[in-house]
Amino acid sequence: MTIAGSATSPQHNVETGKTTAYYQALDNAHHLHPFTTHHQLREKKPRVIERGKGVYLWDTDGNRILDGMAGLWCSQLGYGVEELADVASDAIKNLSYYNTFFQTTTPAAAELSALIAEKTPAGLDQIFYASSGSEANDTAIKLIWYYWNLKGQPQRKKIIARERAYHGTTIGAASLTGLPFMHHIFDLPIDQVAHIGPTPHYFEYAQDGESEEDFASRCAQALEDKILELGPENVAAFVGEPVMGAGGLMIPPKGYWQKIEAICRKYGVLLWSDEVICGFGRTGNWFGCQTYGFTPDILTMAKGISSGYIPMSALALNEEIATTIVNSDDEMAHGFTYSGHPVASAVALRNIQLIEEMGLVGKRGEETAACFQEHLASLGEHPLIGQTRGIGMLGAIELVSDKETKERFHPEGHAGGTCRDNCFETGVIMRAVGDTMFLSPALVITPDEIAEMFDLIGTALDKTHAALVA
Ligand SMILES: Cc1ncc(COP(=O)(O)O)c(C=O)c1O
């Protein structure tokens, strides 16, 4: 595998003569961004990222930044893999587009389906395509409802999700999301969704003296209580991210998923694993459910499926759901213009093959994750840090004002925002949600790059400490 571009500083603005201010002015004039308070951005002006190579990004001022988040948890192979560029280019020249609606397929979509089915847990062998995690999740909601209609249980429509879950932003996916700030302004959630707490995050929600196992039982009991409250005959599915991502990078307590799986089986409730972040090696296996030892009935995936080179997502259905749908005389009247897009399929296919060939789910992946987790744990000594936690190539850092009592800074989010800005200034990207900092680097990151990343983070933490305690 070779990486496109040179290792030296980028040729920013040289060929075009266009400046950072030029792009910022256009952007401010015409661009509405996701998850943004626009008047603030327009005052501050966006940083303009123009190039990426491996784990590094460059902005239009020539600053090199080590991306500790792999974009938005998606670039498993890092930026600028020439082979994927060639695959996309060849695919576009060969067949830039055709659909999969009218009893047609393409070689890439057929081969990709077989390869994904090989990687998903046994039995989850039928694949449907979309272009984003949210679309895959909305598709899952519709197919779950359709399945229960076909099974003669049309009243089974409630889907149970968790407080602080993140499942995306389309109407169904945003409804499943358990973050109230994403609901109020859009009149969500829809009626068919119910949320449960406590969120399975021992650090924040365990009671005094409660063991991890007991906490897991309490979280699972909340699911059983909600099923009984709604009436088991009305509950269609339970959905969860194996490790909760955007809501706070929360790692489940020991035994949690086994207890959840047992409750779903007890009441015939479908178990749905949202693997949009956890898929494709992020937690050490192909999918997070394999890391945590449970078998879902439905699995949704996106991000790492194409390493973010091209929009692509999918869901895998188990035999029972798929057979019920396949044997129905109804037309399954659902799908997208870009379901199984030939170019996206070709890129995803080669991306997954490269993850395998490079051992990123395997020996190299294990060694990289061990090195990453060791560095992450060593940050725990820092006076600002109340806890570090991680699994595979996911890591979180809790910023606290008092290491012993774990008391937070006030107002909440100020420390996280300050730390995020200091990271950017120092040349490394960590994401902040409240006062939790996230890391999710490319799976191809080398030990030297990991060391560099944590050196930069250490500098950013020192600056943040100085700013907060001054
Ligand atoms: C677990 C999970 N599900 C769904 C989504 C939504 O994916 P997208 O932004 O591609 O719609 C995300 C995005 O971060 C996610 O983390």
The ligand as an ORCA input file, in Angstrom:
! r2SCAN-3c Opt
* xyz 0 1
  C     -23.310      4.500     16.541
  C     -23.692      5.430     15.436
  N     -24.799      5.180     14.718
  C     -25.176      5.964     13.708
  C     -24.443      7.079     13.366
  C     -24.914      7.968     12.246
  O     -24.080      7.841     11.148
  P     -24.115      8.971      9.990
  O     -23.555     10.216     10.586
  O     -23.252      8.362      8.916
  O     -25.522      9.115      9.576
  C     -23.272      7.364     14.069
  C     -22.447      8.535     13.704
  O     -21.500      8.881     14.366
  C     -22.896      6.527     15.141
  O     -21.808      6.793     15.876
*
